[in-house]
């Protein structure tokens, strides 16, 4: 990793060149399951952006101010997953009480997020790459936006595809995976602009 | 009777309800770690270990776990086993541990494991749970290894045949990933051709699944993409 890589560059790299979904293949399960139409993809996308940004900050603080001083780095998997699950639960309760509108938009997607590997992936990547706090938050936000970009695009494509004749043996997951592959190829076009790791 | 049942569990996990193909679980890591056959093998072994052991543990604890917090319990059980895998890899295979990076940790969120705990181990005794875990893990390993194998060989050949200027190093950097997804799609195609009720073409003969059709289709795709 280049030293002095600013948070700004990481933010854009996480959206385009190092898209967490299309270059690291994280969060595929919900990507394939929820991307039937744009509306639901957008809802899940916003929930992911929010949770990813906040948990990357939280996990950073927990890791460097709690686990490292105590020498418990190996327990980071357990701790990260607990932080994420607890945060999602908390957000769900707060939203339910404070903003019914937001709850209708995000509510059903929040429980899905705990097991979204992209969230845990972001936390693990930022530790491995030795990001600073600001860089981690930028990486989390960028990763969330990148993920949303991909899933909304996928939702749009699948919505359009409803009227298209798909070979019978390719229906369902087969064609979805192939579309995802084509999208990932398209995103290769961005590589080379900026590169993180 | 007992052997019949365990065989049924095995066939179900390995093929009939193959977690990656039939249930579309655990796709993330299936795509990410299939760049090198060795990495894939280690990852698969790790997953088989975690799936079977956490299935056993969840099954042992099934009487005492309050249903409300069972997800949390399962996650913690899985995470503990993943930590064991991670530490072991770091100690004995540091190179591979480095190459796999965060993906070892991401076994935790691999939905296959949680899915098996939730669907099987929660309601079944210990031994069948162990078998079920091993079978699902092997099903995953089988798909991963085939994707890795094809990904290494197929994509390169396809591009080389076309006399494409892209060097192999470049391919390793850029071409592998999307190729992996395409391969997964292809394999899915092959899989549905094989299944009698899956597609119109499959007549249920084993010979159907030789991957040639999928492969040809894939080559056509590659040709278009890289022109």
Interface residues (C-beta under 8 A of the other chain):
Chain A: X22 X23 X24 X25 X26 X27 X28 X29 X32 X33 X74 X75 X76 X77 X78 X81 X82 X85 X115 X116 X117 X120 X121 X124 X125 X128 X168 X169 X170 X173 X174 X175 X176 X177 X178 X180 X181 X182 X184 X185 X188 X191
Chain B: X21 X24 X25 X26 X27 X28 X29 X31 X32 X72 X75 X76 X79 X80 X82 X83 X86 X87 X101 X102 X105 X106 X108 X109 X110 X111 X114 X173 X174 X175 X177 X178 X179 X180 X181 X182 X184 X185 X186 X188 X189 X192 X193 X198 X199 X200 X201 X202 X221 X225
